[in-house]
Every structure is written in C-alpha cells, then in structure tokens.
Amino acid sequence: EFFTKPHYENGVQINKRLLELNENSFLDPRLELKIGDAYLMAYELFLKEKKFDAVIIDLPDPSHPDLNKMYSRGFYKLVYNLLNDDGVLVTQSASPYNSKNAFLSIKKAMENAYFEKADQYHAHIPSFGEWGWTIALKNNKSPFDEIEKIEEFKIPHDWLEPELLKSTFYFGKKYYDNYDEIKINTEGNGVTYTYYKQAYEDFKGYTQHN
C-alpha cells in the first residue's frame, strides 16, 4: 500500500517520491500481485495450467532450511511447466565466489529439472559485491548461445552494450572444474543450504583469523 497509494503525515505526502520512481506501476491493470509462499503459488498456477513467457525469481539466499526448497530440482520442475515453449527462467543465485558450491548447485538442480542447459552469469552490485544468476530456456537452447547472436539491442541503452552483456557469462578458466562433484539439490536433502552454510562458516572463520 505504501508503494501504491499516497500516504500523509501532518498534511505532507511522505511517499510522493517513491510513487514517482515506480511510476505508479502497482496500479497498472496488467499487474496481478500475490503475496505468500512462492512454492505453493507455483504449484497452484501449475494446477490451473497457467503459462508465462518469463519467470524471474529474486529470492533471499538459501541461508535457511526453509529456503532450500526454492532452489530445488522439484521447484524448477514446477517452473518448467509454467513456461511457454520458448519461455525463459532466471533466478538470483547468490555470490559465485563467496558461496561457489551453492552457486553451482543451483545450475545443477536446474539442469536436472527438464532444462537441458542452464548458463550462469555475474556482475558487480555495489551494495552486494560480485553476484550471480542462473538462466535456462525451455526450448533447451543455450541462453549464452542465443545472447551471442545479439549485435544490437532493440531498445537503446545508455550504458549496456552487447559485448558487455556477453562478458558477464565468463568466469575463470577452471571455475567449473568441480562441477561434476556437486550434488543435486532436492526439496528435502538440504544440499544448497548446506553448501551455502559451509561457505558462510568458512568466510566467517577467514575474517576472524585475519
């Protein structure tokens, strides 16, 4: 409500700038806002046979057992069935460096949930550091191969250019050397959560040592 309707204190609208920034997007008739458990909602949409061109997932990191299911093979199977034939899934995947194994496990879970090829990319976010995402296409083409074909954007951009976008898909030469050893995360085995927790403990120990 605070980002949708004017709110006043002592006669002054305190959220005017916020409504200007989001251009009153919450009032757009194309928006259907639902609040609740994303896993249960995905299942509900699946039962209703809903289809989408794109599913963009921005979740908290898998830092709690309850969040593990949102990075699981089962959840990605649900999302796969929500996509149109040429649909795309992308999800935030935590830091590819501070929690590398958790990052890799997201790719592996996706590639074991009907998606034949998932690609990963990264960029520097000032408030978070180096951050990563995982992307897959329902038509089982490589997302990176499709991006490689881009010569110019249909919508002009003041900063981003195709070469810069393509560069975000490159990691160090040996970055994926241990990929075969990464376990597949399911709703109940806690693999991604365990990888993430271990990375946090290792990082905490490193910072305390230094």
C-alpha positions as CSV (number, residue, x, y, z in Angstrom):
1,E,0.0,0.0,0.0
2,F,2.8,2.4,0.8
3,F,4.2,2.0,-2.7
4,T,0.7,2.2,-4.3
5,K,-1.3,4.9,-2.7
6,P,-0.5,8.4,-1.3
7,H,0.3,8.4,2.5
8,Y,0.2,11.6,4.5
9,E,1.8,12.6,7.8
10,N,0.9,16.1,9.2
11,G,-0.6,17.0,5.9
12,V,2.5,16.1,3.9
13,Q,2.6,13.2,1.4
14,I,5.6,11.2,2.6
15,N,5.8,8.7,-0.2
16,K,5.4,11.0,-3.2
17,R,8.9,10.4,-4.5
18,L,8.5,6.7,-4.2
19,L,5.4,6.7,-6.4
20,E,7.2,8.8,-8.9
21,L,10.1,6.4,-9.0
22,N,7.9,3.3,-9.6
23,E,5.7,5.3,-12.0
24,N,2.6,4.0,-10.2
25,S,3.4,0.5,-11.5
26,F,1.3,-1.2,-8.8
27,L,-1.8,0.4,-10.3
28,D,-1.1,-1.0,-13.7
29,P,-4.1,-3.2,-14.8
30,R,-1.7,-5.8,-16.2
31,L,-0.3,-6.5,-12.7
32,E,-1.7,-9.2,-10.5
33,L,0.0,-9.1,-7.2
34,K,0.0,-12.2,-4.9
35,I,1.7,-12.4,-1.5
36,G,2.5,-15.8,0.0
37,D,4.7,-19.0,-0.3
38,A,6.1,-18.9,-3.8
39,Y,6.4,-22.7,-3.9
40,L,2.7,-23.2,-3.1
41,M,1.8,-20.5,-5.6
42,A,3.8,-22.1,-8.4
43,Y,2.0,-25.4,-7.7
44,E,-1.4,-23.6,-7.7
45,L,-0.5,-22.0,-11.1
46,F,0.6,-25.4,-12.4
47,L,-2.8,-26.9,-11.5
48,K,-4.5,-24.1,-13.3
49,E,-2.3,-24.7,-16.3
50,K,-1.1,-21.1,-16.4
51,K,1.7,-20.3,-18.8
52,F,4.3,-17.5,-18.9
53,D,6.9,-16.2,-21.3
54,A,9.3,-15.5,-18.5
55,V,9.7,-16.3,-14.8
56,I,12.1,-14.1,-12.9
57,I,13.0,-15.3,-9.4
58,D,14.5,-13.0,-6.9
59,L,14.6,-14.8,-3.6
60,P,16.7,-14.5,-0.4
61,D,19.9,-16.5,-0.4
62,P,19.5,-20.2,0.6
63,S,20.6,-19.3,4.1
64,H,17.8,-21.3,5.9
65,P,16.5,-24.8,5.5
66,D,13.0,-23.5,4.6
67,L,14.5,-21.6,1.7
68,N,16.3,-24.7,0.3
69,K,13.1,-25.9,-1.5
70,M,13.1,-22.7,-3.6
71,Y,16.4,-23.7,-5.1
72,S,15.5,-27.4,-5.6
73,R,15.0,-29.6,-8.6
74,G,11.3,-30.0,-7.7
75,F,10.7,-26.3,-7.7
76,Y,12.4,-25.9,-11.1
77,K,10.3,-28.7,-12.5
78,L,7.2,-26.7,-11.4
79,V,8.6,-23.6,-13.1
80,Y,9.5,-25.5,-16.3
81,N,5.8,-26.5,-16.6
82,L,4.7,-22.9,-16.1
83,L,6.7,-21.7,-19.2
84,N,5.6,-21.4,-22.8
85,D,7.6,-23.4,-25.3
86,D,10.1,-20.7,-25.8
87,G,9.9,-19.4,-22.2
88,V,12.9,-18.4,-20.0
89,L,13.6,-18.9,-16.3
90,V,16.2,-16.8,-14.5
91,T,17.0,-16.8,-10.8
92,Q,19.3,-14.9,-8.5
93,S,22.0,-17.4,-7.3
94,A,24.0,-15.7,-4.6
95,S,27.7,-14.9,-4.9
96,P,29.6,-17.1,-7.4
97,Y,32.8,-16.5,-5.3
98,N,31.8,-16.3,-1.6
99,S,29.4,-19.3,-2.0
100,K,30.7,-21.0,-5.1
101,N,29.3,-24.6,-4.4
102,A,25.9,-23.2,-3.6
103,F,26.0,-21.2,-6.8
104,L,27.0,-24.3,-8.9
105,S,24.3,-26.4,-7.2
106,I,21.6,-24.1,-8.5
107,K,22.8,-24.7,-12.0
108,K,22.9,-28.5,-11.4
109,A,19.4,-28.6,-9.9
110,M,18.0,-26.7,-12.9
111,E,19.8,-28.9,-15.4
112,N,18.2,-32.0,-13.7
113,A,14.7,-30.5,-13.8
114,Y,14.0,-30.9,-17.5
115,F,16.2,-28.0,-18.6
116,E,19.0,-29.5,-20.6
117,K,21.2,-26.4,-20.5
118,A,21.5,-23.7,-17.9
119,D,24.1,-20.9,-18.1
120,Q,25.3,-18.6,-15.4
121,Y,26.5,-15.0,-15.4
122,H,27.7,-12.5,-12.9
123,A,28.1,-8.7,-12.3
124,H,29.3,-6.4,-9.6
125,I,26.5,-5.0,-7.5
126,P,27.8,-2.1,-5.4
127,S,25.8,-3.0,-2.3
128,F,26.5,-6.8,-2.5
129,G,29.8,-7.3,-4.4
130,E,30.2,-9.8,-7.1
131,W,26.8,-11.5,-7.7
132,G,25.5,-14.3,-9.9
133,W,22.4,-15.6,-11.7
134,T,21.3,-18.7,-13.4
135,I,19.3,-18.8,-16.6
136,A,17.7,-21.5,-18.8
137,L,15.4,-21.8,-21.8
138,K,12.5,-24.3,-22.0
139,N,13.4,-25.0,-25.7
140,N,16.7,-26.3,-24.3
141,K,18.9,-24.0,-26.3
142,S,21.9,-22.5,-24.5
143,P,21.0,-19.0,-23.3
144,F,24.5,-17.9,-23.9
145,D,24.5,-19.1,-27.5
146,E,21.3,-17.1,-28.0
147,I,22.9,-14.0,-26.5
148,E,26.0,-14.5,-28.6
149,K,23.8,-13.7,-31.6
150,I,22.8,-10.2,-30.4
151,E,24.5,-7.5,-32.4
152,E,22.4,-4.6,-31.1
153,F,19.6,-4.1,-28.6
154,K,16.2,-3.4,-29.9
155,I,15.8,-0.9,-27.1
156,P,18.7,1.6,-26.9
157,H,20.6,1.7,-23.6
158,D,22.8,4.5,-22.3
159,W,25.4,2.1,-20.7
160,L,24.8,-1.6,-21.5
161,E,26.1,-2.9,-24.9
162,P,26.0,-6.5,-26.3
163,E,29.7,-7.1,-25.7
164,L,29.4,-6.2,-22.1
165,L,26.4,-8.4,-21.6
166,K,28.2,-11.3,-23.2
167,S,31.3,-10.8,-21.0
168,T,29.2,-11.4,-17.8
169,F,28.9,-15.1,-18.8
170,Y,32.7,-15.7,-18.5
171,F,34.3,-17.0,-15.3
172,G,37.8,-18.1,-14.5
173,K,39.3,-20.8,-16.7
174,K,39.0,-23.5,-14.1
175,Y,35.9,-22.2,-12.4
176,Y,33.7,-25.2,-13.3
177,D,36.3,-27.9,-12.7
178,N,34.5,-29.4,-9.7
179,Y,31.0,-29.2,-11.2
180,D,30.7,-33.0,-11.6
181,E,31.2,-33.4,-7.9
182,I,28.4,-31.0,-7.0
183,K,25.3,-32.8,-5.6
184,I,21.7,-32.3,-6.9
185,N,19.6,-30.3,-4.5
186,T,16.1,-31.6,-3.8
187,E,13.3,-30.3,-1.6
188,G,14.4,-32.4,1.4
189,N,18.2,-33.1,1.2
190,G,19.3,-29.5,2.0
191,V,22.3,-29.6,-0.4
192,T,22.2,-25.9,-1.5
193,Y,21.6,-24.8,2.1
194,T,24.5,-26.9,3.4
195,Y,26.8,-25.6,0.7
196,Y,25.8,-22.0,1.5
197,K,26.1,-22.5,5.3
198,Q,29.6,-24.0,4.9
199,A,30.7,-21.2,2.7
200,Y,29.5,-18.7,5.3
201,E,31.2,-20.5,8.1
202,D,34.5,-20.7,6.1
203,F,34.2,-17.0,5.3
204,K,33.5,-16.1,8.9
205,G,36.5,-18.1,10.1
206,Y,38.7,-16.4,7.5
207,T,37.6,-12.9,8.6
208,Q,38.1,-13.7,12.3
209,H,41.5,-15.2,11.5
210,N,42.6,-12.0,9.7
